Amino acid sequence: MEGKCKKYCKIKTMAKKEKYEDQIAELEQIIAEIEDESVSVDELSAKVKRAAHLIRSCQAVLKNTEQEVDDILKEIGEG
């Protein structure tokens, strides 16, 4: 369980360093390159790994934002 926390915390920290919008834009670019087959076989693995990282990072940002909003709503009595 501790390993999972370390991995999640690392992703969460990395997600804060990169803007969510920039991560989404990069992910969309990777998807477009893969869909139009402009990625060579040699690059494909690296692109898929980067896409997976971006997805996990974006998920962490969304989860963190959702928790922060829930906390704020509870503080003001709306939750």
Biopython code that builds the backbone (N, CA, C, O; Angstrom):
import numpy as np
from Bio.PDB.StructureBuilder import StructureBuilder

atoms = [
    (1, "MET", "N", (0.826, -1.200, 0.000)),
    (1, "MET", "CA", (0.000, 0.000, 0.000)),
    (1, "MET", "C", (0.866, 1.258, 0.000)),
    (1, "MET", "O", (0.541, 2.249, -0.654)),
    (2, "GLU", "N", (1.967, 1.203, 0.740)),
    (2, "GLU", "CA", (2.848, 2.353, 0.818)),
    (2, "GLU", "C", (3.418, 2.715, -0.548)),
    (2, "GLU", "O", (3.532, 3.896, -0.878)),
    (3, "GLY", "N", (3.779, 1.703, -1.347)),
    (3, "GLY", "CA", (4.303, 1.943, -2.684)),
    (3, "GLY", "C", (3.314, 2.661, -3.564)),
    (3, "GLY", "O", (3.681, 3.534, -4.351)),
    (4, "LYS", "N", (2.044, 2.286, -3.426)),
    (4, "LYS", "CA", (0.995, 2.935, -4.212)),
    (4, "LYS", "C", (0.880, 4.408, -3.829)),
    (4, "LYS", "O", (0.717, 5.271, -4.691)),
    (5, "CYS", "N", (0.966, 4.686, -2.533)),
    (5, "CYS", "CA", (0.888, 6.074, -2.069)),
    (5, "CYS", "C", (2.054, 6.883, -2.621)),
    (5, "CYS", "O", (1.873, 8.009, -3.084)),
    (6, "LYS", "N", (3.250, 6.305, -2.570)),
    (6, "LYS", "CA", (4.406, 7.025, -3.092)),
    (6, "LYS", "C", (4.229, 7.329, -4.566)),
    (6, "LYS", "O", (4.540, 8.430, -5.022)),
    (7, "LYS", "N", (3.726, 6.348, -5.317)),
    (7, "LYS", "CA", (3.522, 6.549, -6.752)),
    (7, "LYS", "C", (2.473, 7.620, -6.988)),
    (7, "LYS", "O", (2.673, 8.500, -7.825)),
    (8, "TYR", "N", (1.340, 7.565, -6.258)),
    (8, "TYR", "CA", (0.283, 8.548, -6.425)),
    (8, "TYR", "C", (0.775, 9.930, -6.023)),
    (8, "TYR", "O", (0.515, 10.911, -6.720)),
    (9, "CYS", "N", (1.481, 10.011, -4.906)),
    (9, "CYS", "CA", (1.975, 11.306, -4.436)),
    (9, "CYS", "C", (2.953, 11.909, -5.426)),
    (9, "CYS", "O", (2.955, 13.120, -5.644)),
    (10, "LYS", "N", (3.793, 11.061, -6.031)),
    (10, "LYS", "CA", (4.733, 11.536, -7.036)),
    (10, "LYS", "C", (3.985, 12.077, -8.247)),
    (10, "LYS", "O", (4.320, 13.143, -8.763)),
    (11, "ILE", "N", (2.972, 11.342, -8.700)),
    (11, "ILE", "CA", (2.170, 11.791, -9.847)),
    (11, "ILE", "C", (1.473, 13.105, -9.509)),
    (11, "ILE", "O", (1.434, 14.026, -10.325)),
    (12, "LYS", "N", (0.926, 13.184, -8.302)),
    (12, "LYS", "CA", (0.215, 14.386, -7.869)),
    (12, "LYS", "C", (1.162, 15.594, -7.861)),
    (12, "LYS", "O", (0.789, 16.681, -8.301)),
    (13, "THR", "N", (2.384, 15.397, -7.360)),
    (13, "THR", "CA", (3.367, 16.467, -7.325)),
    (13, "THR", "C", (3.765, 16.877, -8.735)),
    (13, "THR", "O", (3.866, 18.067, -9.032)),
    (14, "MET", "N", (3.990, 15.900, -9.602)),
    (14, "MET", "CA", (4.357, 16.199, -10.972)),
    (14, "MET", "C", (3.218, 16.906, -11.692)),
    (14, "MET", "O", (3.454, 17.783, -12.523)),
    (15, "ALA", "N", (1.991, 16.528, -11.377)),
    (15, "ALA", "CA", (0.841, 17.139, -12.026)),
    (15, "ALA", "C", (0.760, 18.629, -11.705)),
    (15, "ALA", "O", (0.333, 19.424, -12.542)),
    (16, "LYS", "N", (1.166, 19.003, -10.507)),
    (16, "LYS", "CA", (1.123, 20.406, -10.135)),
    (16, "LYS", "C", (2.157, 21.223, -10.893)),
    (16, "LYS", "O", (1.953, 22.415, -11.127)),
    (17, "LYS", "N", (3.258, 20.601, -11.278)),
    (17, "LYS", "CA", (4.314, 21.307, -11.984)),
    (17, "LYS", "C", (3.916, 21.641, -13.414)),
    (17, "LYS", "O", (4.268, 22.701, -13.932)),
    (18, "GLU", "N", (3.191, 20.748, -14.044)),
    (18, "GLU", "CA", (2.762, 20.963, -15.422)),
    (18, "GLU", "C", (1.303, 21.425, -15.407)),
    (18, "GLU", "O", (0.485, 20.876, -14.669)),
    (19, "LYS", "N", (0.984, 22.410, -16.203)),
    (19, "LYS", "CA", (-0.400, 22.871, -16.271)),
    (19, "LYS", "C", (-1.277, 21.793, -16.897)),
    (19, "LYS", "O", (-0.878, 21.124, -17.851)),
    (20, "TYR", "N", (-2.457, 21.641, -16.353)),
    (20, "TYR", "CA", (-3.410, 20.646, -16.852)),
    (20, "TYR", "C", (-3.682, 20.860, -18.338)),
    (20, "TYR", "O", (-3.688, 19.907, -19.117)),
    (21, "GLU", "N", (-3.904, 22.100, -18.721)),
    (21, "GLU", "CA", (-4.214, 22.402, -20.118)),
    (21, "GLU", "C", (-3.060, 22.018, -21.042)),
    (21, "GLU", "O", (-3.282, 21.538, -22.154)),
    (22, "ASP", "N", (-1.831, 22.230, -20.578)),
    (22, "ASP", "CA", (-0.662, 21.858, -21.378)),
    (22, "ASP", "C", (-0.559, 20.338, -21.520)),
    (22, "ASP", "O", (-0.196, 19.821, -22.576)),
    (23, "GLN", "N", (-0.887, 19.640, -20.435)),
    (23, "GLN", "CA", (-0.846, 18.181, -20.476)),
    (23, "GLN", "C", (-1.896, 17.633, -21.438)),
    (23, "GLN", "O", (-1.623, 16.705, -22.200)),
    (24, "ILE", "N", (-3.088, 18.204, -21.402)),
    (24, "ILE", "CA", (-4.161, 17.770, -22.302)),
    (24, "ILE", "C", (-3.773, 18.052, -23.756)),
    (24, "ILE", "O", (-3.995, 17.217, -24.633)),
    (25, "ALA", "N", (-3.198, 19.219, -24.005)),
    (25, "ALA", "CA", (-2.783, 19.569, -25.363)),
    (25, "ALA", "C", (-1.722, 18.592, -25.871)),
    (25, "ALA", "O", (-1.774, 18.160, -27.023)),
    (26, "GLU", "N", (-0.770, 18.247, -25.021)),
    (26, "GLU", "CA", (0.263, 17.295, -25.423)),
    (26, "GLU", "C", (-0.338, 15.914, -25.673)),
    (26, "GLU", "O", (0.034, 15.231, -26.627)),
    (27, "LEU", "N", (-1.259, 15.513, -24.819)),
    (27, "LEU", "CA", (-1.927, 14.222, -24.994)),
    (27, "LEU", "C", (-2.699, 14.187, -26.312)),
    (27, "LEU", "O", (-2.640, 13.199, -27.044)),
    (28, "GLU", "N", (-3.419, 15.259, -26.609)),
    (28, "GLU", "CA", (-4.154, 15.331, -27.876)),
    (28, "GLU", "C", (-3.210, 15.264, -29.072)),
    (28, "GLU", "O", (-3.534, 14.649, -30.088)),
    (29, "GLN", "N", (-2.045, 15.896, -28.953)),
    (29, "GLN", "CA", (-1.059, 15.859, -30.031)),
    (29, "GLN", "C", (-0.543, 14.435, -30.245)),
    (29, "GLN", "O", (-0.423, 13.974, -31.380)),
    (30, "ILE", "N", (-0.245, 13.753, -29.157)),
    (30, "ILE", "CA", (0.226, 12.365, -29.256)),
    (30, "ILE", "C", (-0.840, 11.490, -29.907)),
    (30, "ILE", "O", (-0.536, 10.679, -30.782)),
    (31, "ILE", "N", (-2.072, 11.654, -29.485)),
    (31, "ILE", "CA", (-3.176, 10.862, -30.052)),
    (31, "ILE", "C", (-3.296, 11.130, -31.554)),
    (31, "ILE", "O", (-3.448, 10.199, -32.346)),
    (32, "ALA", "N", (-3.228, 12.394, -31.935)),
    (32, "ALA", "CA", (-3.330, 12.748, -33.361)),
    (32, "ALA", "C", (-2.197, 12.113, -34.157)),
    (32, "ALA", "O", (-2.421, 11.593, -35.250)),
    (33, "GLU", "N", (-0.985, 12.152, -33.619)),
    (33, "GLU", "CA", (0.160, 11.562, -34.309)),
    (33, "GLU", "C", (-0.012, 10.051, -34.478)),
    (33, "GLU", "O", (0.313, 9.494, -35.527)),
    (34, "ILE", "N", (-0.522, 9.400, -33.444)),
    (34, "ILE", "CA", (-0.733, 7.952, -33.520)),
    (34, "ILE", "C", (-1.851, 7.632, -34.497)),
    (34, "ILE", "O", (-1.733, 6.698, -35.290)),
    (35, "GLU", "N", (-2.941, 8.402, -34.449)),
    (35, "GLU", "CA", (-4.077, 8.151, -35.340)),
    (35, "GLU", "C", (-3.735, 8.361, -36.809)),
    (35, "GLU", "O", (-4.196, 7.610, -37.669)),
    (36, "ASP", "N", (-2.930, 9.377, -37.100)),
    (36, "ASP", "CA", (-2.602, 9.603, -38.506)),
    (36, "ASP", "C", (-1.342, 8.841, -38.931)),
    (36, "ASP", "O", (-0.806, 9.045, -40.020)),
    (37, "GLU", "N", (-0.895, 7.972, -38.049)),
    (37, "GLU", "CA", (0.222, 7.054, -38.324)),
    (37, "GLU", "C", (1.517, 7.781, -38.672)),
    (37, "GLU", "O", (2.319, 7.280, -39.461)),
    (38, "SER", "N", (1.726, 8.964, -38.085)),
    (38, "SER", "CA", (2.969, 9.694, -38.334)),
    (38, "SER", "C", (4.059, 9.327, -37.320)),
    (38, "SER", "O", (5.171, 9.852, -37.376)),
    (39, "VAL", "N", (3.732, 8.429, -36.405)),
    (39, "VAL", "CA", (4.696, 7.979, -35.407)),
    (39, "VAL", "C", (5.351, 6.700, -35.915)),
    (39, "VAL", "O", (4.675, 5.745, -36.298)),
    (40, "SER", "N", (6.670, 6.703, -35.908)),
    (40, "SER", "CA", (7.377, 5.502, -36.355)),
    (40, "SER", "C", (7.257, 4.408, -35.299)),
    (40, "SER", "O", (6.948, 4.678, -34.138)),
    (41, "VAL", "N", (7.499, 3.204, -35.709)),
    (41, "VAL", "CA", (7.460, 2.063, -34.789)),
    (41, "VAL", "C", (8.469, 2.279, -33.667)),
    (41, "VAL", "O", (8.219, 1.904, -32.521)),
    (42, "ASP", "N", (9.598, 2.878, -33.993)),
    (42, "ASP", "CA", (10.635, 3.136, -32.990)),
    (42, "ASP", "C", (10.170, 4.137, -31.925)),
    (42, "ASP", "O", (10.594, 4.048, -30.773)),
    (43, "GLU", "N", (9.318, 5.074, -32.292)),
    (43, "GLU", "CA", (8.823, 6.106, -31.373)),
    (43, "GLU", "C", (7.552, 5.693, -30.639)),
    (43, "GLU", "O", (7.220, 6.265, -29.601)),
    (44, "LEU", "N", (6.849, 4.715, -31.166)),
    (44, "LEU", "CA", (5.523, 4.372, -30.664)),
    (44, "LEU", "C", (5.522, 4.052, -29.175)),
    (44, "LEU", "O", (4.683, 4.572, -28.439)),
    (45, "SER", "N", (6.426, 3.223, -28.723)),
    (45, "SER", "CA", (6.464, 2.840, -27.318)),
    (45, "SER", "C", (6.647, 4.063, -26.416)),
    (45, "SER", "O", (5.953, 4.209, -25.409)),
    (46, "ALA", "N", (7.577, 4.930, -26.781)),
    (46, "ALA", "CA", (7.827, 6.132, -25.982)),
    (46, "ALA", "C", (6.604, 7.042, -25.960)),
    (46, "ALA", "O", (6.273, 7.613, -24.922)),
    (47, "LYS", "N", (5.933, 7.178, -27.102)),
    (47, "LYS", "CA", (4.735, 8.025, -27.178)),
    (47, "LYS", "C", (3.611, 7.455, -26.302)),
    (47, "LYS", "O", (2.916, 8.200, -25.611)),
    (48, "VAL", "N", (3.442, 6.132, -26.339)),
    (48, "VAL", "CA", (2.392, 5.507, -25.535)),
    (48, "VAL", "C", (2.714, 5.651, -24.048)),
    (48, "VAL", "O", (1.817, 5.909, -23.245)),
    (49, "LYS", "N", (3.975, 5.489, -23.679)),
    (49, "LYS", "CA", (4.374, 5.667, -22.275)),
    (49, "LYS", "C", (4.121, 7.095, -21.824)),
    (49, "LYS", "O", (3.622, 7.319, -20.721)),
    (50, "ARG", "N", (4.460, 8.061, -22.666)),
    (50, "ARG", "CA", (4.231, 9.464, -22.318)),
    (50, "ARG", "C", (2.734, 9.745, -22.201)),
    (50, "ARG", "O", (2.307, 10.464, -21.297)),
    (51, "ALA", "N", (1.945, 9.188, -23.101)),
    (51, "ALA", "CA", (0.492, 9.367, -23.039)),
    (51, "ALA", "C", (-0.061, 8.785, -21.743)),
    (51, "ALA", "O", (-0.919, 9.395, -21.105)),
    (52, "ALA", "N", (0.421, 7.616, -21.353)),
    (52, "ALA", "CA", (-0.038, 6.994, -20.103)),
    (52, "ALA", "C", (0.319, 7.869, -18.906)),
    (52, "ALA", "O", (-0.483, 8.032, -17.986)),
    (53, "HIS", "N", (1.522, 8.427, -18.922)),
    (53, "HIS", "CA", (1.934, 9.339, -17.847)),
    (53, "HIS", "C", (1.013, 10.560, -17.794)),
    (53, "HIS", "O", (0.569, 10.964, -16.719)),
    (54, "LEU", "N", (0.734, 11.136, -18.950)),
    (54, "LEU", "CA", (-0.134, 12.315, -18.999)),
    (54, "LEU", "C", (-1.542, 11.996, -18.499)),
    (54, "LEU", "O", (-2.149, 12.804, -17.796)),
    (55, "ILE", "N", (-2.052, 10.843, -18.853)),
    (55, "ILE", "CA", (-3.390, 10.441, -18.406)),
    (55, "ILE", "C", (-3.415, 10.318, -16.889)),
    (55, "ILE", "O", (-4.320, 10.841, -16.238)),
    (56, "ARG", "N", (-2.421, 9.624, -16.318)),
    (56, "ARG", "CA", (-2.371, 9.478, -14.855)),
    (56, "ARG", "C", (-2.237, 10.835, -14.175)),
    (56, "ARG", "O", (-2.875, 11.094, -13.154)),
    (57, "SER", "N", (-1.412, 11.689, -14.742)),
    (57, "SER", "CA", (-1.203, 13.010, -14.170)),
    (57, "SER", "C", (-2.487, 13.849, -14.215)),
    (57, "SER", "O", (-2.829, 14.516, -13.238)),
    (58, "CYS", "N", (-3.187, 13.815, -15.338)),
    (58, "CYS", "CA", (-4.450, 14.556, -15.460)),
    (58, "CYS", "C", (-5.507, 14.005, -14.510)),
    (58, "CYS", "O", (-6.273, 14.765, -13.916)),
    (59, "GLN", "N", (-5.545, 12.692, -14.369)),
    (59, "GLN", "CA", (-6.488, 12.088, -13.424)),
    (59, "GLN", "C", (-6.198, 12.563, -12.002)),
    (59, "GLN", "O", (-7.121, 12.841, -11.237)),
    (60, "ALA", "N", (-4.913, 12.656, -11.649)),
    (60, "ALA", "CA", (-4.534, 13.121, -10.317)),
    (60, "ALA", "C", (-4.961, 14.569, -10.105)),
    (60, "ALA", "O", (-5.453, 14.925, -9.034)),
    (61, "VAL", "N", (-4.774, 15.400, -11.120)),
    (61, "VAL", "CA", (-5.181, 16.809, -11.019)),
    (61, "VAL", "C", (-6.688, 16.904, -10.819)),
    (61, "VAL", "O", (-7.163, 17.653, -9.965)),
    (62, "LEU", "N", (-7.431, 16.148, -11.605)),
    (62, "LEU", "CA", (-8.894, 16.187, -11.497)),
    (62, "LEU", "C", (-9.362, 15.691, -10.134)),
    (62, "LEU", "O", (-10.257, 16.279, -9.527)),
    (63, "LYS", "N", (-8.756, 14.611, -9.658)),
    (63, "LYS", "CA", (-9.139, 14.070, -8.345)),
    (63, "LYS", "C", (-8.831, 15.072, -7.243)),
    (63, "LYS", "O", (-9.642, 15.278, -6.340)),
    (64, "ASN", "N", (-7.662, 15.692, -7.317)),
    (64, "ASN", "CA", (-7.268, 16.682, -6.325)),
    (64, "ASN", "C", (-8.202, 17.891, -6.362)),
    (64, "ASN", "O", (-8.623, 18.385, -5.316)),
    (65, "THR", "N", (-8.521, 18.360, -7.548)),
    (65, "THR", "CA", (-9.421, 19.505, -7.687)),
    (65, "THR", "C", (-10.804, 19.186, -7.147)),
    (65, "THR", "O", (-11.416, 20.008, -6.465)),
    (66, "GLU", "N", (-11.298, 17.987, -7.455)),
    (66, "GLU", "CA", (-12.604, 17.569, -6.949)),
    (66, "GLU", "C", (-12.613, 17.558, -5.421)),
    (66, "GLU", "O", (-13.576, 18.010, -4.801)),
    (67, "GLN", "N", (-11.538, 17.041, -4.812)),
    (67, "GLN", "CA", (-11.458, 16.997, -3.356)),
    (67, "GLN", "C", (-11.419, 18.405, -2.769)),
    (67, "GLN", "O", (-12.078, 18.685, -1.767)),
    (68, "GLU", "N", (-10.646, 19.288, -3.396)),
    (68, "GLU", "CA", (-10.564, 20.661, -2.913)),
    (68, "GLU", "C", (-11.917, 21.362, -2.987)),
    (68, "GLU", "O", (-12.295, 22.074, -2.056)),
    (69, "VAL", "N", (-12.646, 21.170, -4.076)),
    (69, "VAL", "CA", (-13.971, 21.779, -4.226)),
    (69, "VAL", "C", (-14.935, 21.207, -3.180)),
    (69, "VAL", "O", (-15.697, 21.952, -2.564)),
    (70, "ASP", "N", (-14.899, 19.897, -2.983)),
    (70, "ASP", "CA", (-15.747, 19.278, -1.965)),
    (70, "ASP", "C", (-15.446, 19.848, -0.582)),
    (70, "ASP", "O", (-16.360, 20.129, 0.193)),
    (71, "ASP", "N", (-14.171, 20.014, -0.280)),
    (71, "ASP", "CA", (-13.770, 20.579, 1.023)),
    (71, "ASP", "C", (-14.279, 22.007, 1.182)),
    (71, "ASP", "O", (-14.760, 22.381, 2.251)),
    (72, "ILE", "N", (-14.175, 22.789, 0.141)),
    (72, "ILE", "CA", (-14.637, 24.179, 0.200)),
    (72, "ILE", "C", (-16.157, 24.211, 0.402)),
    (72, "ILE", "O", (-16.665, 24.992, 1.207)),
    (73, "LEU", "N", (-16.870, 23.365, -0.328)),
    (73, "LEU", "CA", (-18.335, 23.338, -0.184)),
    (73, "LEU", "C", (-18.746, 22.907, 1.217)),
    (73, "LEU", "O", (-19.718, 23.423, 1.769)),
    (74, "LYS", "N", (-18.012, 21.968, 1.789)),
    (74, "LYS", "CA", (-18.311, 21.542, 3.166)),
    (74, "LYS", "C", (-18.067, 22.691, 4.145)),
    (74, "LYS", "O", (-18.825, 22.882, 5.096)),
    (75, "GLU", "N", (-16.997, 23.453, 3.899)),
    (75, "GLU", "CA", (-16.683, 24.584, 4.767)),
    (75, "GLU", "C", (-17.781, 25.640, 4.761)),
    (75, "GLU", "O", (-18.069, 26.249, 5.791)),
    (76, "ILE", "N", (-18.385, 25.852, 3.617)),
    (76, "ILE", "CA", (-19.419, 26.894, 3.538)),
    (76, "ILE", "C", (-20.823, 26.323, 3.735)),
    (76, "ILE", "O", (-21.820, 27.033, 3.606)),
    (77, "GLY", "N", (-20.880, 25.029, 4.048)),
    (77, "GLY", "CA", (-22.167, 24.405, 4.369)),
    (77, "GLY", "C", (-22.990, 23.970, 3.200)),
    (77, "GLY", "O", (-24.199, 23.777, 3.337)),
    (78, "GLU", "N", (-22.378, 23.806, 2.048)),
    (78, "GLU", "CA", (-23.117, 23.403, 0.845)),
    (78, "GLU", "C", (-22.983, 21.909, 0.564)),
    (78, "GLU", "O", (-23.698, 21.383, -0.289)),
    (79, "GLY", "N", (-22.095, 21.222, 1.252)),
    (79, "GLY", "CA", (-21.791, 19.825, 0.912)),
    (79, "GLY", "C", (-22.471, 18.828, 1.725)),
    (79, "GLY", "O", (-22.282, 17.629, 1.519)),
]
sb = StructureBuilder()
sb.init_structure("model")
sb.init_model(0)
sb.init_chain("A")
sb.init_seg("    ")
for serial, (resi, resn, name, xyz) in enumerate(atoms, 1):
    if name == "N":
        sb.init_residue(resn, " ", resi, " ")
    sb.init_atom(name, np.array(xyz, "f"), 0.0, 1.0, " ", f" {name:<3s}", serial, name[0])
structure = sb.get_structure()
